[in-house]
Amino acid sequence: MLNKTIAIGVLAILAAQSAAVEAKTLRLGHSATESNPRHEAALFFAKRIDALSDGDLQINVSSNAQLGDDHQMLSQIRLGSLALSISSQGALGTVIPEANMIGLPFLFSDVETAWRVMDGKVGERLSEKAQEDGIVMLGYWDNGLRQITNNVRPIEHPDDLQGLKIRVPPDEMGKDIIAALGATPTPIDFSETYLALQQGVVDGQENPIANIYSQKFYEVQDYLSMTNHKYEILPFMASATIWNTLSDEEKAWMRQAAKEALGYQRNLMQEQQADQIDTIRDSGVQVAKVDADEFRASTRSVYDKWEKQYPDFSSLIESAAEEARQ
């Protein structure tokens, strides 16, 4: 009888330990494919958490919008039903409108300048605003400078965009830029873009090279124009509701792993881009450069609109960009 009692006690302890381990498994969702640097860096983050915690804290990564699109996952973050998400700038902009201004046209000529801005006062301001909306910001990953593809003609000057239907994500800044360039911005979910291009629902789309490559948009497009018209971040977010249930030690692991993953993801984006452009070109897509000054002049109205709506943040980010360029 005693042995049976001991055995039952041991089983109870093991069950409790198992439940505790399960309670420390956090879900991380994103909308990119497994070949995207976003996913590779998410796995890197999960491995670092496992190592730092000696297995006490686990991260379960779900890719390819398995948990919903970026907007849906952002809602889950705020509600506390999802622990972590590597989202999009456009989705964040629906909650914090100022985040859209990171994508002001031609604000950044290279990603390194953008990184310096996001790692400074601009990033701090957005993190403060995010906290008010139930979001803990763990870092601003890189989504690169956006380029335009289409099936109609080479895009080298703004006039070349006249009359074209260009898929954009559902964010206001992207729509404003494409409209200012003379095309018709057409919001379509990221996961539905390939089919929309293939079926001719739109003439083209605009995305960073990493997305054009990983989503294989180049398979159904004839022309790629290196416009560099808009920079975007990938906000790495945690639910404040779930974050507040973590111990100080667990939060420290999360912060440390997030910092390492930030550098890993940014470097990975840069390391892979040249080979990705070569693959796109080798597939038969015509790659062209553009007259940046012409495009910049054509999008001046976008600055006028957003500077009027958010003068304080506009002053902050534009001055930070100027300082970072020096």
SESENU-98716 format. One record per residue: x, y, z of N, C-alpha, C, CB in turn. Coordinates in steps of 0.1 Angstrom, whole numbers, padded with zeros to 4 digits, always signed. Glycine has a CB too. Layout:
SESENU-98716
XYZXYZXYZXYZ ...
***
This chain:
SESENU-98716
+0008-0012+0000+0000+0000+0000+0009+0013+0000-0009+0000+0012 +0020+0012+0008+0029+0023+0009+0035+0026-0004+0040+0021+0020 +0040+0015-0011+0046+0017-0024+0036+0023-0034+0051+0004-0030 +0024+0019-0033+0013+0024-0042+0011+0039-0040+0000+0016-0041 +0011+0043-0027+0009+0057-0023+0021+0065-0028+0008+0058-0008 +0033+0060-0027+0045+0067-0032+0044+0069-0047+0058+0060-0028 +0040+0058-0053+0039+0058-0068+0029+0069-0073+0035+0045-0074 +0018+0069-0066+0008+0079-0069+0013+0093-0067-0005+0077-0061 +0021+0095-0056+0027+0108-0053+0037+0112-0064+0033+0108-0039 +0045+0103-0068+0055+0106-0078+0048+0110-0091+0064+0094-0081 +0037+0102-0095+0030+0106-0107+0024+0120-0106+0019+0095-0110 +0019+0123-0095+0013+0136-0093+0023+0147-0094+0006+0137-0079 +0035+0145-0089+0046+0155-0090+0050+0156-0105+0058+0151-0082 +0051+0145-0112+0055+0145-0126+0044+0152-0135+0057+0131-0132 +0032+0150-0131+0021+0157-0138+0021+0172-0136+0007+0151-0134 +0024+0175-0124+0025+0190-0120+0037+0196-0128+0027+0192-0105 +0048+0189-0128+0060+0194-0135+0057+0195-0150+0072+0185-0133 +0050+0186-0156+0046+0186-0170+0037+0198-0173+0039+0173-0174 +0027+0200-0164+0018+0212-0166+0026+0225-0165+0007+0211-0155 +0036+0225-0156+0044+0238-0155+0052+0241-0167+0053+0237-0143 +0058+0230-0173+0065+0232-0185+0056+0236-0196+0072+0218-0189 +0044+0230-0197+0034+0234-0208+0030+0249-0206+0022+0225-0207 +0029+0253-0194+0025+0267-0191+0035+0277-0195+0022+0268-0176 +0048+0272-0197+0059+0281-0201+0062+0280-0216+0071+0278-0193 +0053+0274-0223+0054+0274-0238+0046+0286-0244+0050+0260-0244 +0053+0295-0251+0047+0307-0256+0046+0305-0272+0055+0319-0252 +0035+0310-0277+0033+0309-0292+0038+0322-0298+0019+0307-0295 +0045+0320-0309+0050+0332-0317+0045+0330-0332+0066+0333-0317 +0037+0340-0337+0032+0339-0350+0037+0349-0359+0017+0339-0349 +0038+0346-0372+0041+0356-0383+0035+0351-0396+0057+0357-0384 +0035+0360-0406+0028+0357-0418+0037+0353-0430+0020+0369-0422 +0050+0352-0428+0060+0349-0439+0061+0334-0441+0073+0356-0436 +0067+0330-0452+0069+0316-0455+0082+0312-0447+0071+0314-0470 +0084+0299-0448+0096+0293-0440+0109+0297-0447+0095+0278-0440 +0109+0302-0459+0122+0306-0466+0125+0320-0463+0121+0303-0481 +0116+0328-0456+0119+0342-0454+0128+0344-0442+0105+0349-0452 +0137+0354-0442+0145+0356-0430+0137+0359-0417+0154+0368-0433 +0125+0363-0419+0116+0365-0407+0115+0352-0399+0103+0371-0411 +0112+0341-0407+0110+0328-0401+0124+0322-0395+0104+0318-0411 +0134+0324-0403+0147+0319-0398+0151+0326-0385+0158+0321-0409 +0149+0339-0384+0152+0346-0372+0143+0343-0360+0152+0361-0375 +0130+0339-0364+0121+0335-0353+0126+0322-0347+0107+0333-0359 +0131+0313-0355+0136+0300-0350+0149+0303-0342+0139+0291-0362 +0157+0312-0347+0169+0316-0339+0165+0321-0325+0177+0327-0347 +0155+0329-0325+0150+0334-0312+0146+0323-0303+0139+0344-0314 +0138+0314-0309+0133+0302-0301+0144+0294-0295+0124+0294-0309 +0155+0292-0303+0166+0284-0299+0174+0291-0288+0176+0281-0311 +0175+0304-0289+0182+0311-0279+0175+0311-0265+0185+0326-0283 +0161+0312-0266+0153+0311-0254+0155+0298-0247+0138+0314-0257 +0155+0287-0255+0157+0274-0250+0170+0273-0243+0156+0263-0262 +0181+0278-0250+0194+0278-0244+0196+0286-0231+0205+0282-0254 +0191+0298-0231+0192+0307-0220+0184+0302-0208+0187+0321-0224 +0173+0295-0210+0164+0291-0199+0167+0276-0196+0150+0292-0203 +0176+0270-0202+0179+0255-0200+0166+0247-0202+0184+0253-0186 +0158+0252-0212+0146+0244-0215+0134+0248-0207+0149+0230-0214 +0135+0257-0198+0124+0260-0189+0113+0269-0196+0128+0267-0177 +0118+0276-0207+0109+0284-0214+0110+0280-0229+0112+0299-0212 +0099+0277-0235+0099+0273-0249+0090+0282-0258+0093+0258-0250 +0095+0284-0270+0088+0292-0280+0083+0283-0292+0097+0304-0285 +0070+0283-0294+0064+0276-0305+0061+0285-0316+0051+0268-0300 +0069+0284-0328+0068+0293-0339+0058+0288-0349+0082+0295-0346 +0048+0296-0353+0039+0293-0363+0041+0303-0375+0024+0294-0358 +0044+0298-0387+0047+0307-0398+0035+0307-0408+0059+0301-0406 +0037+0315-0419+0027+0315-0430+0013+0318-0426+0028+0301-0436 +0011+0327-0417-0002+0332-0413-0011+0321-0407-0009+0339-0424 -0005+0310-0401-0013+0299-0396-0022+0304-0385-0004+0288-0391 -0018+0315-0378-0026+0320-0367-0034+0332-0371-0017+0324-0355 -0034+0335-0384-0041+0347-0388-0032+0356-0396-0048+0354-0377 -0037+0367-0402-0029+0376-0409-0023+0386-0398-0036+0384-0420 -0015+0395-0403-0008+0404-0393-0018+0412-0385+0001+0414-0401 -0028+0417-0391-0038+0425-0383-0045+0416-0373-0049+0431-0393 -0049+0404-0376-0055+0394-0367-0046+0391-0356-0060+0382-0374 -0033+0388-0359-0024+0385-0348-0021+0397-0339-0010+0380-0354 -0021+0409-0344-0020+0420-0336-0031+0422-0326-0018+0433-0345 -0043+0419-0331-0055+0419-0322-0053+0409-0311-0068+0416-0330 -0048+0397-0314-0046+0386-0304-0035+0390-0294-0042+0373-0311 -0025+0397-0299-0015+0402-0290-0021+0412-0279-0004+0410-0297 -0029+0421-0284-0035+0431-0275-0045+0424-0266-0042+0442-0283 -0052+0414-0270-0062+0407-0262-0055+0397-0252-0072+0399-0270 -0043+0394-0255-0036+0384-0246-0038+0370-0250-0040+0386-0232 -0043+0367-0262-0045+0353-0266-0033+0348-0275-0058+0352-0274 -0024+0357-0278-0011+0353-0285+0000+0360-0278-0012+0357-0300 +0011+0352-0275+0022+0358-0267+0031+0367-0275+0030+0347-0261 +0034+0363-0288+0045+0370-0295+0041+0370-0310+0058+0363-0294 +0045+0381-0317+0043+0382-0331+0053+0391-0338+0028+0387-0334 +0058+0386-0349+0066+0395-0358+0057+0400-0369+0079+0387-0364 +0053+0412-0367+0042+0418-0375+0047+0426-0386+0032+0425-0366 +0038+0434-0392+0041+0444-0402+0039+0458-0398+0032+0441-0415 +0046+0467-0404+0045+0481-0401+0031+0486-0403+0055+0489-0409 +0025+0481-0414+0011+0486-0417+0001+0482-0406+0007+0480-0430 +0003+0469-0401-0006+0465-0391-0005+0473-0378-0004+0450-0388 +0008+0476-0374+0011+0484-0363+0005+0498-0364+0026+0485-0360 +0005+0503-0377+0000+0516-0380-0015+0518-0377+0004+0520-0394 -0022+0507-0377-0036+0508-0375-0039+0511-0360-0044+0495-0379 -0029+0508-0351-0031+0510-0337-0023+0523-0333-0025+0498-0329 -0011+0524-0339-0003+0536-0337+0000+0543-0350+0011+0532-0330 -0009+0552-0354-0008+0558-0367+0006+0564-0371-0018+0569-0369 +0013+0569-0360+0026+0575-0363+0036+0564-0368+0032+0580-0350 +0034+0552-0366+0043+0541-0371+0043+0541-0386+0039+0527-0366 +0032+0546-0392+0032+0546-0407+0043+0556-0412+0018+0551-0412 +0047+0566-0405+0056+0576-0409+0070+0571-0411+0056+0588-0400 +0073+0559-0406+0086+0553-0409+0087+0551-0424+0088+0539-0401 +0076+0549-0430+0076+0546-0444+0074+0559-0453+0065+0537-0448 +0077+0571-0448+0076+0583-0456+0085+0581-0468+0081+0595-0448 +0080+0584-0480+0088+0581-0492+0102+0587-0493+0080+0586-0504 +0112+0578-0495+0126+0582-0497+0132+0588-0485+0127+0591-0509 +0126+0586-0473+0131+0591-0460+0145+0585-0458+0122+0588-0449 +0147+0572-0461+0160+0565-0459+0165+0560-0472+0158+0553-0449 +0178+0563-0475+0184+0559-0487+0190+0545-0486+0194+0569-0492 +0192+0541-0473+0198+0528-0470+0193+0523-0457+0214+0528-0470 +0194+0510-0455+0188+0504-0443+0196+0507-0430+0187+0489-0445 +0209+0509-0432+0217+0512-0420+0212+0525-0413+0232+0512-0424 +0209+0535-0421+0204+0547-0416+0191+0545-0409+0202+0558-0427 +0182+0537-0415+0169+0534-0408+0171+0527-0395+0161+0525-0418 +0181+0518-0394+0183+0511-0382+0188+0520-0371+0194+0500-0384 +0196+0530-0374+0201+0539-0364+0189+0548-0359+0212+0549-0370 +0180+0551-0368+0168+0559-0363+0159+0550-0354+0160+0564-0376 +0157+0538-0358+0148+0530-0351+0154+0525-0337+0144+0517-0359 +0167+0525-0336+0173+0521-0324+0175+0533-0314+0187+0515-0326 +0170+0545-0318+0171+0557-0310+0158+0562-0305+0178+0568-0318 +0156+0575-0305+0145+0582-0299+0132+0578-0306+0146+0596-0299 +0132+0576-0319+0120+0572-0327+0115+0559-0322+0123+0572-0342 +0124+0549-0321+0119+0536-0316+0114+0537-0302+0131+0526-0317 +0121+0545-0293+0116+0546-0279+0102+0552-0279+0126+0555-0272 +0100+0562-0287+0087+0569-0287+0076+0559-0291+0086+0581-0296 +0078+0551-0301+0069+0541-0306+0066+0530-0295+0073+0535-0319 +0077+0526-0288+0076+0516-0278+0067+0521-0266+0090+0512-0272 +0069+0534-0263+0060+0540-0253+0046+0540-0257+0065+0554-0249 +0043+0543-0269+0029+0543-0274+0023+0529-0274+0028+0550-0288 +0032+0519-0278+0028+0505-0279+0024+0500-0265+0039+0497-0285 +0031+0504-0255+0028+0500-0241+0014+0504-0237+0039+0505-0232 +0010+0516-0242-0003+0521-0238-0014+0512-0245-0005+0535-0243 -0011+0505-0255-0021+0497-0262-0019+0482-0260-0020+0499-0277 -0012+0478-0249-0011+0464-0245+0000+0457-0252-0024+0458-0247 +0010+0464-0258+0020+0458-0265+0034+0461-0259+0020+0463-0280 +0042+0451-0257+0056+0452-0253+0065+0451-0265+0060+0442-0242 +0072+0461-0269+0080+0460-0281+0094+0454-0278+0082+0475-0287 +0097+0444-0285+0110+0437-0283+0120+0440-0293+0107+0422-0282 +0117+0448-0303+0127+0452-0313+0121+0455-0326+0137+0441-0315 +0128+0462-0334+0123+0466-0347+0132+0459-0358+0124+0482-0350 +0127+0448-0363+0134+0440-0373+0133+0447-0386+0128+0426-0374 +0141+0442-0395+0142+0449-0408+0133+0442-0419+0157+0449-0413 +0125+0450-0426+0117+0445-0437+0122+0451-0450+0102+0448-0435 +0133+0459-0449+0139+0464-0461+0133+0476-0468+0141+0453-0471 +0139+0480-0479+0133+0490-0488+0125+0483-0498+0145+0498-0495 +0113+0490-0501+0104+0483-0510+0106+0487-0525+0090+0488-0506 +0103+0477-0533+0105+0478-0548+0092+0475-0555+0117+0469-0553 +0091+0479-0568+0079+0477-0575+0081+0467-0586+0074+0490-0581 +0072+0457-0588+0072+0448-0599+0059+0449-0606+0073+0433-0594 +0059+0446-0619+0046+0446-0627+0048+0438-0640+0043+0461-0631 +0037+0436-0647+0036+0428-0659+0034+0436-0672+0025+0418-0657 +0034+0449-0671+0030+0457-0682+0042+0463-0689+0020+0468-0678 +0051+0470-0682+0062+0477-0688+0073+0480-0677+0057+0490-0695 +0085+0483-0682+0095+0487-0672+0091+0500-0665+0109+0488-0679 +0094+0501-0653+0091+0514-0645+0105+0520-0642+0083+0511-0632 +0107+0531-0650+0120+0539-0647+0117+0553-0643+0128+0539-0660 +0105+0558-0647+0101+0572-0643+0087+0571-0637+0101+0581-0656 +0083+0581-0629+0070+0581-0623+0058+0580-0634+0067+0593-0615 +0060+0586-0645+0050+0585-0656+0047+0571-0660+0053+0593-0668 +0057+0562-0658+0055+0548-0663+0045+0541-0654+0069+0541-0662 +0041+0546-0643+0032+0540-0634+0017+0544-0637+0035+0543-0620 +0016+0554-0646+0002+0559-0649-0007+0548-0653+0003+0570-0659 -0019+0546-0647-0029+0537-0651-0027+0523-0646-0029+0537-0666 -0016+0520-0639-0014+0506-0635-0021+0504-0621+0001+0503-0633 -0026+0491-0619-0031+0487-0607-0020+0480-0599-0044+0478-0609 -0017+0486-0588-0006+0480-0580-0011+0476-0566+0006+0491-0578 -0008+0463-0563-0012+0458-0550-0004+0464-0539-0010+0442-0549 -0011+0469-0529-0004+0474-0517-0010+0467-0505-0006+0490-0516 -0002+0467-0494-0008+0462-0481-0018+0472-0476+0003+0459-0470 -0027+0468-0467-0037+0477-0462-0032+0487-0452-0049+0469-0456 -0023+0496-0457-0018+0506-0449-0018+0520-0456-0004+0504-0444 -0021+0530-0449-0024+0543-0456-0012+0549-0463-0029+0553-0446 +0000+0548-0457+0012+0553-0463+0015+0547-0476+0024+0552-0454 +0014+0534-0477+0016+0527-0490+0007+0532-0501+0015+0512-0488 -0006+0533-0497-0016+0537-0506-0013+0552-0511-0030+0536-0500 -0009+0560-0502-0007+0574-0505+0005+0575-0515-0004+0582-0493 +0016+0567-0513+0027+0568-0522+0024+0563-0536+0039+0559-0516 +0017+0552-0537+0014+0547-0550+0005+0556-0558+0008+0532-0549 -0005+0562-0550-0014+0571-0557-0007+0584-0562-0026+0575-0547 +0002+0589-0554+0010+0600-0557+0018+0598-0570+0019+0605-0546 +0022+0586-0572+0030+0582-0584+0022+0579-0596+0039+0570-0581 +0008+0580-0595-0001+0579-0606-0007+0566-0608+0007+0583-0618 -0004+0556-0600-0010+0543-0601-0022+0542-0592+0001+0532-0598 -0029+0531-0594-0041+0528-0586-0037+0518-0575-0053+0523-0594 -0036+0523-0562-0033+0514-0551-0045+0504-0548-0029+0521-0538 -0042+0491-0548-0052+0481-0546-0048+0472-0534-0054+0473-0559 -0054+0474-0522-0051+0466-0511-0055+0452-0512-0057+0472-0498 -0046+0443-0510-0049+0428-0511-0040+0422-0500-0045+0422-0525 -0046+0412-0493-0039+0405-0482-0026+0399-0488-0048+0394-0476 -0016+0399-0480-0003+0394-0484-0004+0379-0489+0007+0394-0472 -0011+0371-0482-0012+0357-0486-0019+0355-0499-0019+0349-0475 -0027+0365-0503-0035+0363-0516-0028+0370-0528-0049+0369-0514 -0017+0376-0525-0010+0385-0536-0006+0377-0548+0001+0392-0530 +0001+0365-0546+0006+0357-0557-0006+0354-0566+0012+0344-0551 -0017+0349-0561-0028+0345-0570-0034+0358-0577-0039+0339-0561 -0034+0369-0570-0039+0381-0576-0031+0385-0588-0040+0393-0566 -0017+0384-0587-0008+0387-0598-0010+0377-0609+0006+0387-0592 -0011+0364-0605-0012+0354-0615-0024+0355-0624-0011+0340-0608 -0035+0359-0617-0048+0360-0624-0050+0374-0631-0059+0357-0615 -0041+0383-0629-0042+0396-0635-0052+0405-0628-0047+0395-0649 -0055+0402-0615-0064+0411-0607-0057+0425-0606-0067+0405-0593 -0044+0424-0604-0036+0437-0604-0025+0435-0614-0031+0440-0590 -0019+0446-0618-0008+0446-0628+0005+0443-0621-0007+0459-0635 +0006+0447-0608+0019+0446-0601+0017+0447-0586+0029+0456-0606 +0028+0448-0579+0028+0449-0565+0041+0456-0560+0027+0435-0558 +0042+0459-0548+0055+0465-0542+0058+0459-0529+0053+0481-0541 +0070+0454-0527+0075+0447-0516+0090+0448-0515+0070+0433-0516 +0096+0445-0503+0110+0443-0502+0115+0431-0510+0115+0442-0488 +0127+0431-0514+0132+0419-0522+0130+0406-0515+0147+0422-0525 +0132+0406-0502+0131+0393-0494+0117+0387-0496+0134+0396-0479 +0107+0396-0496+0093+0391-0498+0090+0387-0512+0083+0402-0494 +0095+0395-0522+0093+0392-0536+0100+0378-0539+0100+0403-0545 +0111+0375-0533+0118+0363-0535+0111+0351-0527+0132+0364-0530 +0108+0353-0514+0103+0342-0507+0089+0338-0511+0104+0345-0492 +0081+0348-0515+0067+0345-0519+0067+0342-0534+0058+0358-0517 +0078+0342-0541+0079+0338-0555+0071+0347-0564+0075+0324-0557 +0069+0360-0561+0061+0369-0569+0068+0370-0583+0060+0383-0562 +0081+0368-0583+0088+0370-0596+0084+0359-0606+0103+0369-0594 +0078+0349-0602+0073+0338-0611+0062+0343-0620+0069+0326-0603 +0055+0353-0615+0043+0358-0622+0044+0373-0625+0030+0356-0614 +0057+0378-0626+0059+0392-0629+0071+0393-0640+0063+0400-0617 +0070+0403-0648+0080+0405-0659+0090+0415-0656+0073+0408-0671 +0087+0425-0647+0096+0437-0645+0097+0440-0630+0090+0449-0653 +0110+0443-0627+0113+0447-0613+0120+0460-0614+0122+0436-0605 +0115+0470-0606+0121+0483-0606+0126+0486-0592+0111+0494-0610 +0139+0489-0591+0145+0491-0578+0143+0506-0574+0161+0489-0579 +0131+0508-0569+0126+0522-0566+0131+0526-0552+0111+0523-0566 +0132+0517-0542+0136+0520-0529+0127+0531-0523+0151+0525-0528 +0114+0530-0526+0106+0542-0523+0101+0542-0509+0094+0541-0532 +0102+0532-0501+0097+0531-0488+0104+0521-0479+0081+0528-0488 +0108+0525-0467+0114+0516-0458+0103+0511-0448+0126+0522-0450 +0105+0498-0444+0096+0493-0434+0103+0484-0423+0085+0484-0441 +0097+0485-0412+0102+0477-0400+0093+0464-0399+0102+0485-0387 +0097+0455-0392+0089+0443-0387+0089+0444-0372+0095+0429-0393 +0079+0450-0366+0079+0451-0352+0077+0437-0345+0067+0460-0347 +0087+0434-0336+0086+0422-0328+0080+0425-0315+0101+0416-0326 +0068+0420-0313+0059+0424-0302+0056+0412-0293+0047+0430-0308 +0054+0416-0280+0049+0406-0270+0036+0412-0265+0059+0404-0259 +0027+0403-0261+0015+0407-0254+0018+0412-0240+0004+0396-0254 +0014+0424-0236+0017+0429-0223+0009+0421-0212+0012+0444-0222 -0002+0415-0216-0010+0407-0207-0002+0395-0203-0023+0403-0213 +0004+0388-0213+0012+0376-0211+0026+0380-0205+0014+0368-0224 +0032+0390-0210+0045+0395-0205+0044+0397-0190+0049+0408-0212 +0034+0402-0185+0033+0405-0170+0031+0393-0162+0021+0414-0168 +0029+0381-0168+0028+0369-0160+0042+0362-0159+0019+0359-0167 +0052+0368-0167+0065+0362-0166+0073+0367-0154+0073+0365-0179 +0082+0359-0150+0091+0363-0139+0102+0372-0144+0098+0350-0132 +0109+0379-0135+0119+0388-0140+0130+0381-0148+0125+0396-0128 +0133+0369-0143+0143+0361-0150+0138+0357-0164+0146+0348-0142 +0126+0354-0166+0121+0350-0179+0120+0362-0188+0107+0344-0178 +0117+0374-0183+0117+0386-0191+0131+0389-0195+0112+0398-0182 +0141+0387-0187+0155+0390-0190+0159+0380-0201+0164+0387-0178 +0155+0368-0201+0158+0358-0212+0152+0364-0225+0153+0344-0209 +0140+0368-0224+0133+0373-0236+0140+0385-0242+0118+0376-0233 +0144+0394-0234+0151+0406-0238+0164+0403-0245+0153+0416-0227 +0171+0394-0238+0185+0390-0244+0183+0383-0257+0192+0381-0234 +0174+0373-0258+0172+0366-0270+0167+0375-0281+0163+0354-0268 +0158+0384-0278+0153+0394-0288+0164+0403-0293+0142+0402-0281 +0173+0407-0285+0184+0416-0289+0193+0408-0299+0192+0421-0277 +0196+0396-0296+0204+0387-0305+0197+0385-0318+0208+0374-0298 +0184+0382-0317+0177+0379-0329+0175+0391-0338+0163+0374-0325 +0175+0403-0332+0174+0415-0340+0187+0416-0349+0173+0427-0331 +0198+0415-0343+0211+0416-0351+0211+0405-0362+0223+0415-0343 +0207+0392-0358+0208+0381-0367+0199+0383-0379+0203+0368-0359 +0186+0388-0376+0177+0390-0387+0181+0401-0397+0163+0393-0382 +0186+0412-0391+0190+0423-0400+0202+0419-0409+0195+0435-0391 +0212+0412-0403+0223+0408-0411+0219+0398-0422+0234+0401-0402 +0210+0389-0418+0205+0379-0427+0198+0385-0439+0196+0369-0420 +0190+0396-0437+0184+0403-0448+0194+0408-0458+0175+0414-0442 +0205+0414-0453+0215+0420-0461+0223+0409-0469+0224+0429-0454 +0226+0399-0462+0235+0388-0467+0228+0381-0479+0238+0378-0457 +0215+0380-0478+0207+0372-0488+0203+0380-0500+0196+0366-0482 +0202+0394-0499+0195+0402-0509+0202+0401-0523+0195+0416-0505 +0215+0402-0523+0222+0401-0536+0219+0388-0544+0237+0403-0535 +0220+0377-0537+0217+0364-0543+0202+0363-0548+0220+0353-0534 +0193+0369-0540+0179+0369-0543+0176+0377-0556+0171+0375-0531 +0183+0389-0557+0181+0397-0569+0186+0389-0581+0188+0410-0568 +0198+0382-0580+0203+0374-0591+0194+0363-0595+0217+0368-0587 +0187+0357-0585+0178+0346-0588+0166+0352-0596+0173+0339-0575 +0161+0363-0591+0150+0370-0598+0153+0374-0612+0145+0382-0590 +0165+0379-0614+0170+0383-0628+0171+0371-0636+0183+0391-0627 +0177+0360-0631+0180+0348-0638+0167+0341-0643+0188+0338-0630 +0156+0344-0636+0143+0338-0639+0137+0344-0652+0133+0339-0627 +0143+0355-0656+0138+0362-0668+0132+0375-0665+0128+0353-0675 +0131+0380-0653+0126+0393-0649+0136+0404-0653+0122+0393-0634 +0131+0414-0659+0139+0425-0663+0140+0435-0651+0133+0433-0675 +0153+0437-0646+0155+0445-0635+0160+0459-0639+0166+0438-0625 +0154+0470-0634+0158+0483-0638+0159+0492-0626+0147+0489-0647 +0168+0502-0627+0170+0513-0618+0161+0524-0622+0185+0517-0616 +0158+0534-0612+0149+0545-0615+0157+0558-0613+0137+0544-0607 +0150+0569-0617+0155+0582-0614+0149+0586-0601+0151+0592-0625 +0157+0585-0590+0152+0587-0576+0147+0601-0574+0163+0584-0566 +0154+0611-0580+0150+0625-0578+0136+0627-0584+0160+0634-0585 +0133+0621-0595+0119+0623-0601+0109+0617-0592+0119+0616-0615 +0112+0605-0587+0102+0598-0578+0100+0606-0565+0107+0584-0575 +0111+0611-0560+0111+0619-0547+0102+0631-0549+0125+0623-0543 +0104+0638-0560+0096+0650-0563+0081+0647-0565+0101+0657-0576 +0078+0635-0570+0064+0632-0573+0057+0628-0560+0064+0620-0582 +0064+0625-0549+0058+0621-0537+0058+0632-0526+0064+0608-0532 +0061+0644-0530+0062+0655-0520+0048+0657-0513+0066+0668-0526 +0038+0655-0520+0024+0657-0514+0022+0647-0502+0014+0655-0525 +0028+0636-0502+0027+0626-0491+0032+0632-0478+0034+0613-0494 +0044+0639-0479+0049+0646-0468+0040+0656-0462+0063+0652-0471 +0034+0664-0472+0025+0675-0468+0013+0670-0460+0020+0682-0480 +0008+0659-0464-0004+0653-0457+0000+0648-0443-0010+0641-0465 +0011+0640-0442+0014+0634-0429+0020+0644-0419+0023+0622-0431 +0028+0653-0424+0033+0663-0415+0022+0672-0409+0043+0673-0423 +0012+0674-0416+0000+0682-0411-0007+0674-0401-0009+0686-0423 -0009+0661-0403-0016+0652-0393-0008+0649-0381-0020+0639-0400 +0005+0647-0382+0013+0643-0370+0026+0652-0370+0016+0628-0370 +0024+0665-0367+0036+0674-0367+0047+0670-0358+0031+0688-0365 +0043+0666-0345+0054+0663-0336+0062+0651-0340+0047+0661-0322 +0055+0640-0343+0063+0628-0347+0070+0631-0360+0053+0616-0348 +0064+0638-0369+0071+0641-0382+0084+0649-0380+0061+0650-0391 +0084+0658-0371+0096+0666-0367+0106+0656-0361+0093+0677-0358 +0102+0647-0353+0111+0638-0346+0118+0629-0356+0104+0630-0336 +0110+0622-0364+0116+0612-0373+0124+0618-0385+0105+0603-0379 +0119+0630-0390+0127+0636-0401+0140+0642-0396+0119+0647-0407 +0140+0648-0384+0153+0652-0378+0162+0641-0374+0150+0661-0366 +0156+0630-0369+0165+0618-0366+0171+0612-0378+0156+0608-0359 +0163+0612-0389+0168+0607-0402+0180+0615-0407+0157+0606-0412 +0178+0628-0406+0189+0638-0410+0201+0636-0402+0184+0652-0409 +0200+0634-0389+0212+0632-0380+0218+0619-0384+0208+0632-0366 +0210+0608-0386+0216+0595-0389+0223+0595-0402+0205+0585-0389 +0220+0604-0412+0227+0604-0425+0240+0610-0424+0218+0612-0435 +0243+0618-0413+0255+0625-0412+0267+0617-0406+0253+0638-0403 
***
